[in-house]
Amino acid sequence: MINLVALPCLCVDVFDGTDELRAGGEALNFAVHASKFEEFNVSILGAVGQDSYAKFIMDSISDKRIDVSHVRVEEDKVTANNRTYLTADGDRYYKDDSWTGDIVDKMILNQDELNFIKKSEVVFIHFWAGCFEQIIDLKKNNNFRLAVDFVEYRNFKEMEKYAPYIDYFLISGEESILPIFEAFSKKYKGLFNASLADKGSVTYYNGEKYFVPADEALEIVDTTGCGDSYHAGFVCSHMLIGDIYEAMRVGTEFATETLSHYGGF
């Protein structure tokens, strides 16, 4: 079995104007989709408050193969939540006050948590996490595979500082990113993957380009979590079989399914 840990973002997406609540966050969405692979032991490491949002999150994954024993419960803090707005086409957008998330944004890992992560074969984290630098430091002296979602970050000079330590360099974005990722792939050993929504996805490895088109979605309900589900399918499949095209195909399949419902899973 392959030990995988995803951290630290667990949150609740609150869909404005509907009765929909959905558990989400990059780490939680990734963990749920990774748990579809029987070859992985999946753990999530993060923090929640002692409130109804926390209960909702835990209830939503109670039937999943996910170890939640490393999720902190912090009584004096609010579980991360994000008020989500949807366009008529199902695209999500946010307002300046949508996000309440200090509990994960400012999370610093303790020694027990760091020791637990060291035992993993693969670690997933998003770039905005408060504990990101701790994970980079840990990676320098440990052999786990590191997958990082840079989300919508676009300071490529800053991003390149971390490229030597990242095995799966992930971003959701636009085609203008591709020449930058191609250049990175000629200098660093990781896989540089860009998911381009309905334009498919591209991975660069050793300067070589791999392209997989998007699947046609029968119905687009909500794009929330599509990138996270793609990343889980891509990373886990590649860890198992090492085939880039197949990993991208699996990621695309996961993302297409996610389009068909509210929330990331």
C-alpha positions in Angstrom: 0.0 0.0 0.0 1.1 3.6 -0.7 0.7 6.1 2.1 -0.6 9.4 0.9 -1.3 12.5 3.0 -3.2 15.6 1.8 -3.1 18.8 3.7 -4.2 21.2 5.1 -7.4 22.7 3.6 -10.7 21.3 4.7 -13.6 23.7 4.3 -17.3 24.0 3.6 -18.5 25.6 0.3 -21.7 27.5 1.0 -23.5 28.0 -2.3 -25.3 31.4 -2.2 -28.9 31.4 -3.0 -29.4 27.6 -2.6 -29.6 25.2 0.2 -26.4 23.6 -0.9 -23.5 23.0 1.5 -20.6 21.0 0.2 -17.5 19.9 2.0 -14.4 20.8 0.1 -11.0 22.4 0.1 -8.1 21.4 -2.1 -6.8 18.8 0.4 -10.2 17.2 1.2 -11.3 17.0 -2.5 -7.9 15.5 -3.4 -8.1 13.0 -0.6 -11.7 11.9 -1.5 -10.7 11.2 -5.1 -7.4 9.6 -4.1 -9.3 7.2 -1.9 -10.9 5.6 -5.0 -7.6 3.9 -5.6 -7.4 0.8 -3.5 -3.6 0.8 -3.6 -3.5 4.0 -1.4 -3.8 4.5 2.3 -5.2 8.1 2.3 -4.9 10.4 5.3 -5.9 14.0 5.6 -4.1 16.4 7.9 -5.7 19.7 8.7 -7.8 21.6 11.3 -11.4 22.3 12.0 -13.3 24.1 14.7 -15.9 22.5 17.0 -18.9 23.6 15.0 -21.6 22.5 12.6 -19.3 23.0 9.6 -16.8 20.6 11.1 -19.5 18.0 11.7 -20.8 18.4 8.2 -17.3 17.8 6.8 -16.7 14.7 8.8 -20.2 13.3 8.0 -19.6 13.9 4.3 -16.6 11.6 4.3 -17.6 9.1 6.9 -18.1 6.5 4.1 -14.8 7.2 2.4 -11.5 5.3 3.0 -9.8 8.3 4.6 -7.9 8.4 7.9 -9.0 11.6 9.7 -7.1 10.9 12.9 -4.7 13.7 12.1 -7.3 16.4 11.7 -7.0 18.9 14.6 -10.1 20.1 16.4 -9.6 23.7 17.6 -12.4 24.8 19.8 -11.7 28.5 19.7 -11.6 28.7 15.9 -14.1 28.6 13.1 -14.0 25.8 10.5 -12.9 27.2 7.1 -15.8 28.2 4.9 -16.2 29.8 1.5 -19.4 31.5 0.2 -19.6 30.4 -3.4 -21.5 32.2 -6.2 -22.4 30.5 -9.5 -23.0 32.0 -12.9 -25.8 30.7 -15.1 -23.2 28.5 -16.9 -22.1 26.9 -13.6 -18.8 28.8 -13.2 -18.1 29.7 -9.6 -16.9 33.1 -8.4 -16.2 34.7 -5.1 -16.5 38.1 -3.4 -13.9 39.8 -1.2 -15.5 38.6 1.9 -16.3 35.0 0.7 -13.5 33.2 2.5 -13.1 32.6 6.2 -10.1 30.4 6.6 -7.4 31.5 9.1 -7.6 28.0 10.7 -5.9 26.5 7.7 -4.2 29.5 6.1 -2.2 30.1 9.3 -1.7 26.5 10.3 1.8 25.6 11.4 2.6 21.9 11.8 3.8 20.5 15.1 6.5 17.8 15.4 4.1 14.9 15.6 2.5 16.0 12.4 5.9 16.5 10.7 6.9 13.0 11.8 3.7 11.5 10.4 4.2 13.2 7.0 7.8 11.8 6.8 6.3 8.3 6.7 4.3 9.0 3.6 5.2 8.1 0.0 3.3 11.0 -1.5 2.2 14.4 -0.1 -0.3 16.8 -1.6 -0.5 20.5 -0.6 -1.6 23.8 -2.1 0.8 26.7 -2.4 -1.2 29.1 -0.3 -1.0 26.9 2.8 0.7 28.5 5.8 2.7 25.3 6.3 3.9 25.1 2.7 7.5 26.1 3.6 7.6 23.4 6.3 6.7 20.8 3.7 9.4 22.1 1.3 12.0 21.9 4.2 10.8 18.3 5.0 11.0 17.3 1.3 14.7 18.3 1.2 15.6 15.5 3.6 13.0 12.9 2.8 12.1 10.8 -0.1 8.3 11.3 -0.5 6.9 12.5 -3.8 5.6 16.0 -3.5 2.5 17.3 -5.4 1.8 21.0 -5.2 -1.2 22.8 -6.5 -0.3 26.4 -7.4 -4.0 27.2 -8.1 -4.2 30.7 -9.6 -0.7 31.9 -8.5 1.2 33.5 -11.3 4.5 34.7 -9.9 6.6 32.3 -11.9 9.9 33.6 -10.7 8.8 32.8 -7.1 7.4 29.4 -8.2 10.6 28.4 -9.8 12.4 28.5 -6.5 10.4 25.5 -5.4 10.7 23.5 -8.7 13.7 21.4 -7.6 11.7 19.9 -4.8 8.4 19.2 -6.5 7.6 16.0 -8.3 4.1 17.0 -9.5 3.9 20.8 -10.3 0.2 21.5 -10.8 -1.7 24.5 -12.0 -5.1 25.4 -13.4 -5.0 28.1 -16.0 -4.5 29.3 -19.5 -2.4 28.4 -22.5 0.0 31.3 -22.0 1.4 29.3 -19.1 2.6 26.5 -21.3 5.9 28.0 -22.6 6.9 28.6 -19.0 6.2 25.1 -18.0 8.1 23.8 -21.0 11.1 25.8 -20.0 10.8 24.5 -16.3 10.7 20.9 -17.5 14.0 21.3 -19.3 15.7 22.4 -16.1 13.9 20.3 -13.4 13.0 16.6 -13.0 9.3 17.0 -12.1 6.1 16.7 -14.1 4.7 20.1 -15.0 1.0 19.8 -15.5 -1.5 22.5 -16.5 -5.2 21.8 -16.7 -6.9 24.1 -19.2 -10.6 23.5 -18.5 -12.4 22.7 -21.8 -9.1 23.0 -23.7 -7.8 19.8 -22.1 -4.6 19.4 -20.2 -0.9 19.5 -20.9 2.1 18.0 -19.1 5.7 18.7 -19.8 8.4 16.2 -18.8 12.1 16.6 -19.8 11.0 19.2 -22.4 8.5 16.8 -24.0 4.8 17.8 -24.4 1.9 15.5 -23.5 -1.6 16.7 -24.4 -5.0 15.1 -23.6 -8.2 16.8 -24.7 -11.1 17.4 -22.3 -14.0 14.9 -22.3 -17.3 16.2 -23.4 -19.5 16.9 -20.3 -23.2 16.0 -20.7 -24.1 18.7 -18.2 -22.1 21.3 -16.4 -23.5 22.0 -13.0 -20.5 23.4 -11.1 -16.8 23.6 -11.7 -15.9 23.6 -8.0 -13.2 21.0 -7.3 -12.6 19.9 -10.9 -8.9 20.8 -10.7 -8.6 18.9 -7.4 -10.2 15.8 -8.7 -8.1 16.0 -11.9 -4.9 16.3 -9.7 -5.9 13.3 -7.6 -6.5 11.1 -10.7 -3.3 12.3 -12.4 -1.0 11.9 -9.4 -2.3 8.6 -8.1 -2.5 7.0 -11.5 1.1 8.1 -12.3 2.4 6.9 -9.0 0.9 3.5 -9.8 1.8 2.9 -13.5 4.2 5.8 -14.5 2.4 6.5 -17.7 1.9 10.2 -18.3 -0.9 9.9 -20.9 -2.9 7.4 -18.9 -2.5 9.5 -15.7 -3.8 12.5 -17.6 -6.7 10.5 -19.0 -7.7 9.3 -15.5 -7.5 12.9 -14.2 -9.7 14.1 -17.1 -12.3 11.4 -16.3 -12.4 12.4 -12.6 -12.7 16.1 -13.5 -15.5 15.4 -16.0 -17.5 13.5 -13.4 -17.0 16.4 -10.9 -18.6 18.8 -13.3 -21.9 17.0 -13.1 -22.8 18.0 -9.5 -22.4 20.7 -6.9 -19.1 20.6 -5.0 -15.8 18.7 -5.4 -17.2 15.2 -4.7 
